[in-house]
């Protein structure tokens, strides 16, 4: 604006013009300052930012990544959770197999931690970034670690280790004396460690990087039904038993129950006014129905059996329906009869049907995917467990639309099922556990699922690299009850799973009907290799003096990923990246010592 034109403006217009010029100049200065600020701190954390109560302002991105790695390795050494001096060193991973770790209990999400700190003042829009940078100069901004904590699994580990401190609550109850008279049994309070409080403290310690001991607090569990609040039980019982004897009816068969026998079905409960009263105990009634009636009526259903021969699938044995009591309806019949004063009660039944059904054109099934793995060098017990696990799921038919759970399909993992135990370490105690090696089943199945183009709904990698599951990033760990391996059958047809163990090799084959989907997956990319610490020696009386048993081998830490792509006939495309993080793990060996009052030692040995 020229001077002549400025003179022509009114005073008010002059003020507005000067204000506008000042605003433009301020914005220009702010932009210049912002560019200078960004240049000065290019590749470095902005000033006045704090991480774990440490000023990290001005450090480089690489130095901050090293700091994160140090904190992660520090927490990998574990935190002590103690109960009256007995401490469990809770590692970032839990050992569930003498050769492998099952799952991460907690871990540092280094990528997210880096993002929160380094990109503070960088990741928002222009205005937000300016505000974040300026506000941090006047009010220091603090950050903690970004932690992934598996509360459910940690709670299960703690509950298992400190189970000796559990005392179940007992309500006041009823029992029959020698004269068939009801007598009261006293209540007693229960107790158990407050695991939720410990988990809250664990989460806070992990967030702040604090490795201080966490002390468990014992909490009392008070009963709800007290002996002192129960009166005239035998008089109350007489009123409930006036319609006895009763008769159960099923087809042309009958079962007669007299009053003295029915007394054992009585229990104590609370009414709507929280007053104690005599009731028919559903659990006792159901136990009676199971032990006295269902065993005489029930017929077990039978699953079909399949075999594969010359590229075709055949049914060796057809499915057969079964029969069992309908407990819910039978109990309802009982309570209805009691309310109406009736003494004849009908037993309700229902058919039980095999969940595995034959399908049309079964002989036309073709191979849709194969998964393989090797277990060369496995000890005998591990080999046995792999064979038992593979046999348990061999011939399973997965229905269209079904979500398959490997833990559920395996069933009971114990001695009667054929599994053998191996010594594992929990804290610094050695205990035998059944089923070591079943992660070989999970890993082989995961590879078959990926090769078939099926969607994975639950999968977790092992906590560290295991030779049986190389290449890294293609494994799946399982442990009853968690973690599980799950996937969906979205092919629109049933899938038959066939498992085969030959020598040191496991081969799992899916038979189904191809729907035209195209499947591709990359080889794993492995990076961020980290060396383990020296060997850890734990003295134990579970082995003979001088005997040495190495339960865990040394493994480098690493990260890995592979990309998985499925293109459906409709043109729909699904992409998944399976990421895996493996912590470095040192060799752990047990050395037998003679029993003494001297506590076991833990020694690190460099070899």
Residue pairs with C-beta under 8 A, 6 or more apart in sequence:
1 17
6 14
6 17
9 17
30 130
34 130
37 133
41 47
41 58
43 60
43 61
44 58
44 59
44 60
44 61
45 56
45 57
45 58
45 59
45 61
45 64
45 117
45 118
46 57
46 120
46 121
46 122
46 133
46 136
47 57
47 58
47 136
47 137
48 55
48 57
48 136
48 137
48 140
48 141
49 55
49 56
49 57
49 117
49 120
49 136
49 140
49 141
49 143
50 56
50 57
50 140
50 141
50 142
50 143
51 64
51 67
51 117
51 142
51 143
51 144
52 71
52 143
52 144
52 145
52 208
52 209
53 142
53 208
56 64
56 67
56 117
59 67
61 114
61 118
64 114
64 117
64 118
65 110
65 114
68 108
68 110
68 113
68 114
69 110
69 530
71 108
71 145
71 209
72 107
72 108
72 110
73 530
73 584
74 209
74 211
75 92
75 106
75 107
75 108
75 145
75 206
75 209
75 211
76 91
76 92
76 583
76 584
77 91
77 211
78 89
78 90
78 91
78 92
79 89
79 90
79 202
79 205
79 206
79 211
79 213
79 214
80 87
80 88
80 89
80 90
80 213
80 214
81 87
81 88
81 90
81 158
81 198
81 202
81 213
81 214
81 216
82 88
82 213
82 214
82 215
82 216
83 162
83 165
83 193
83 215
83 216
83 218
86 162
87 213
87 427
88 157
88 158
88 161
88 162
88 426
88 427
89 427
89 428
90 105
90 154
90 157
90 158
90 202
90 427
91 105
92 104
92 105
92 106
92 107
92 463
92 583
93 101
93 102
93 103
93 104
93 105
93 463
93 464
93 583
93 585
94 101
94 102
94 103
94 105
94 153
94 157
94 426
94 463
94 479
95 101
95 102
95 424
95 425
95 426
95 551
95 552
96 102
96 103
96 424
96 433
96 436
96 479
97 382
97 422
97 424
97 436
97 437
97 438
97 439
98 379
98 382
98 422
98 423
98 424
98 436
98 551
98 552
99 378
99 382
99 436
99 437
99 466
99 468
99 551
99 552
99 553
100 439
100 462
100 464
100 466
100 468
100 469
100 477
101 462
101 463
101 464
101 477
101 552
101 585
102 439
102 462
102 463
102 477
102 478
102 479
102 483
103 150
103 153
103 460
103 462
103 463
103 477
103 479
103 482
103 483
104 148
104 150
104 460
104 463
104 581
104 583
105 149
105 150
105 153
105 154
105 157
106 147
106 148
106 149
106 150
106 154
106 202
106 206
107 147
107 148
107 581
107 583
108 145
108 146
108 147
109 146
109 147
109 148
112 146
113 143
113 145
113 146
115 123
116 143
116 146
117 143
120 132
120 136
120 141
120 143
121 129
121 132
121 133
121 136
122 129
123 129
124 132
132 141
135 141
144 207
144 208
144 209
145 206
145 207
145 208
145 209
147 203
147 206
147 207
149 199
149 202
149 203
149 206
151 199
151 203
152 482
153 482
153 483
154 199
154 202
155 195
155 196
155 199
156 481
156 482
157 426
158 193
158 195
158 198
158 216
159 166
159 192
159 195
160 426
161 426
161 427
161 429
162 193
162 216
165 191
165 192
165 193
165 218
166 190
166 191
166 192
167 189
167 190
167 191
167 192
168 190
169 188
169 189
169 190
169 221
169 222
169 223
170 185
170 187
170 188
170 190
170 223
171 187
171 223
171 224
171 225
171 268
172 184
172 185
172 186
172 187
172 223
172 225
172 226
172 227
172 229
172 230
172 268
172 276
173 184
173 185
173 225
173 267
173 268
174 182
174 183
174 184
174 185
174 233
174 266
174 267
174 268
175 182
175 183
175 185
176 182
176 183
176 263
176 264
177 183
180 260
180 263
181 234
182 233
182 234
182 237
182 263
182 266
184 227
184 230
184 233
185 227
186 227
187 223
187 225
187 226
187 227
188 223
189 220
189 221
189 222
189 223
190 220
190 221
190 223
191 218
191 219
191 220
191 221
192 218
192 219
192 221
193 216
193 217
193 218
193 219
194 216
194 217
194 218
194 219
195 216
197 216
197 217
198 214
198 216
198 217
201 214
202 214
204 210
205 211
205 212
205 214
224 270
225 268
225 269
225 270
225 276
226 276
229 275
229 276
230 268
230 276
233 278
236 277
236 278
237 263
237 266
237 278
240 266
240 278
240 280
240 338
241 259
241 262
241 263
243 337
243 338
243 341
243 342
243 343
244 257
244 258
244 259
244 262
244 343
245 256
245 257
245 258
245 259
245 343
246 256
246 257
246 262
246 337
246 343
246 344
246 345
247 254
247 255
247 256
247 257
247 343
247 344
247 345
248 254
248 255
248 256
248 257
248 293
248 345
248 346
248 347
249 344
249 345
249 346
249 347
250 293
250 297
250 346
250 347
250 349
253 296
255 292
255 293
264 284
264 288
265 280
265 281
265 284
265 285
265 288
266 278
266 279
266 280
266 281
266 284
267 278
267 279
267 280
267 281
267 283
267 284
268 276
268 277
268 278
268 279
269 276
269 277
269 279
269 281
270 276
270 277
271 277
280 334
280 335
280 338
282 331
285 331
285 334
286 327
286 331
289 325
289 327
289 330
289 331
290 325
293 325
293 347
294 324
294 325
297 323
297 324
297 325
297 347
297 349
298 322
298 323
298 324
298 325
299 322
299 323
299 324
300 322
300 352
301 319
301 320
301 321
301 322
301 352
301 353
301 354
302 317
302 319
302 320
302 322
302 354
303 319
303 354
303 355
303 356
304 315
304 316
304 317
304 318
304 319
304 354
304 356
304 357
304 358
304 397
305 315
305 316
305 317
305 395
306 313
306 314
306 315
306 316
306 362
306 395
306 397
306 496
307 313
307 314
307 316
308 314
308 496
308 498
308 511
311 366
312 363
312 364
312 365
313 362
313 363
313 365
313 496
313 511
314 362
314 363
315 358
315 362
318 358
319 353
319 354
319 356
319 357
319 358
320 354
321 351
321 352
321 353
321 354
322 351
322 352
322 353
323 349
323 350
323 351
323 352
324 349
324 350
324 352
325 347
325 348
325 349
325 350
326 348
326 349
326 350
329 348
330 345
330 346
330 347
330 348
333 345
333 346
333 347
333 348
334 345
336 342
337 343
337 344
337 345
355 399
356 396
356 397
357 397
357 399
357 494
359 397
359 493
359 494
361 513
364 513
365 496
365 511
365 512
365 513
366 511
366 512
366 513
366 514
367 509
367 510
367 511
368 452
368 453
368 491
368 495
368 510
368 511
368 512
368 513
368 514
369 448
369 449
369 450
369 451
369 452
369 453
369 454
369 509
369 510
369 519
370 448
370 451
370 507
370 508
370 509
370 510
371 444
371 445
371 446
371 447
371 448
371 449
371 450
371 451
371 507
371 508
372 444
372 447
372 505
372 506
372 507
372 508
373 440
373 443
373 444
373 447
373 468
373 469
373 505
373 506
374 468
374 504
374 505
374 506
375 382
375 383
375 386
375 437
375 440
375 468
375 504
375 505
375 506
376 504
377 467
378 386
378 437
378 468
378 504
379 422
381 420
381 421
381 422
381 436
381 437
382 422
382 436
382 437
382 440
383 437
384 418
384 419
384 420
385 419
385 420
385 434
385 435
385 436
385 437
385 438
386 437
386 438
386 440
386 441
386 501
386 506
387 501
388 417
388 418
388 419
389 410
389 419
389 435
389 437
389 438
389 440
389 441
390 441
390 499
390 500
390 501
390 506
390 508
391 499
392 409
392 410
392 411
392 417
393 406
393 409
393 410
393 441
393 445
393 497
393 499
394 497
394 498
394 499
395 496
395 497
395 498
396 409
396 496
396 497
397 494
397 495
397 496
397 497
398 404
398 489
398 494
398 495
398 496
398 497
399 489
399 494
400 489
400 491
400 492
400 493
400 494
401 488
401 489
401 490
402 488
402 489
403 457
403 486
403 487
403 488
403 489
404 486
404 487
404 488
404 489
405 484
405 485
405 486
406 441
406 442
406 445
406 478
406 484
406 485
406 486
407 478
407 480
407 481
407 482
407 484
407 485
408 484
410 438
410 441
410 480
411 417
413 419
413 434
413 435
413 438
413 480
414 434
414 435
415 421
415 434
419 434
419 435
420 434
421 432
421 433
421 434
421 436
422 432
422 433
422 436
423 430
423 431
423 432
423 542
423 549
423 551
423 590
424 430
424 431
424 432
424 433
424 436
424 551
425 538
425 551
425 552
425 588
425 590
428 538
428 600
428 602
430 538
430 540
430 542
430 551
430 590
435 480
438 478
439 462
439 466
439 469
439 475
439 476
439 477
439 478
440 468
440 469
440 506
441 478
441 506
442 475
442 476
442 477
442 478
442 485
443 468
443 469
443 474
443 475
443 476
443 477
444 499
444 506
444 507
444 508
445 476
445 485
445 508
446 456
446 459
446 474
446 475
446 476
446 485
447 474
447 508
448 497
448 508
448 509
448 510
449 456
449 487
449 510
450 456
450 474
450 519
450 521
450 564
451 510
451 519
451 521
452 495
452 510
452 512
452 519
453 517
453 518
453 519
453 566
454 487
454 488
454 489
454 490
454 491
455 487
455 488
455 490
455 566
455 574
456 485
456 486
456 487
456 576
456 578
457 486
457 487
457 488
458 483
458 484
458 485
458 486
459 476
459 485
459 486
459 578
460 476
460 477
460 483
461 473
461 475
461 476
461 477
461 580
461 581
461 582
462 469
462 475
462 477
462 582
463 477
463 582
463 583
463 585
464 555
464 557
464 582
464 583
464 584
464 585
465 472
465 555
465 556
465 557
465 558
465 582
466 475
466 555
467 553
469 475
471 523
471 524
471 526
471 560
472 524
472 526
472 558
472 560
472 580
472 582
473 524
473 525
473 526
473 560
473 561
473 562
473 578
473 579
473 580
474 524
474 562
475 580
476 485
477 483
477 485
478 484
478 485
489 495
491 512
491 513
491 515
492 513
492 515
493 512
493 513
493 515
494 512
495 510
495 511
495 512
496 510
496 511
496 512
497 508
497 509
497 510
497 511
498 508
498 509
498 511
499 506
499 507
499 508
499 509
500 506
500 507
500 508
500 509
501 507
515 568
515 569
516 568
516 569
517 566
517 567
517 568
517 569
518 566
518 567
519 565
519 566
520 564
520 565
521 562
521 563
521 564
521 565
522 562
522 563
523 562
524 560
524 561
524 562
525 560
525 561
525 562
526 558
526 559
526 560
527 558
527 559
527 560
528 557
528 558
528 559
529 556
529 557
529 558
530 556
530 557
530 558
530 583
530 584
531 556
531 557
531 584
532 554
532 555
532 556
532 557
532 584
532 585
532 586
532 587
533 584
533 586
533 604
534 586
534 604
534 605
534 606
534 607
535 554
535 586
535 587
535 588
535 589
535 604
535 605
535 606
535 607
536 586
536 587
536 588
536 589
536 602
536 603
536 604
537 589
537 591
537 601
537 602
537 603
537 604
537 605
538 588
538 589
538 590
538 591
538 600
538 601
538 602
539 590
539 591
539 592
539 593
539 600
539 601
539 602
540 590
540 591
540 592
540 593
540 600
541 592
541 593
541 594
541 595
542 590
542 592
543 549
543 590
543 591
543 592
544 592
545 592
545 593
545 594
546 591
546 592
547 591
547 592
548 589
548 590
548 591
548 592
549 589
549 590
550 587
550 588
550 589
550 590
551 588
551 589
551 590
552 585
552 586
552 587
552 588
553 587
554 585
554 586
554 587
555 582
555 584
555 585
556 582
556 584
557 582
557 583
557 584
557 585
558 582
559 579
559 580
559 581
559 582
560 579
560 580
560 582
561 577
561 578
561 579
561 580
562 577
562 578
563 575
563 576
563 577
563 578
564 575
564 576
564 577
564 578
565 573
565 574
565 575
565 576
566 573
566 574
567 573
568 574
586 604
593 600
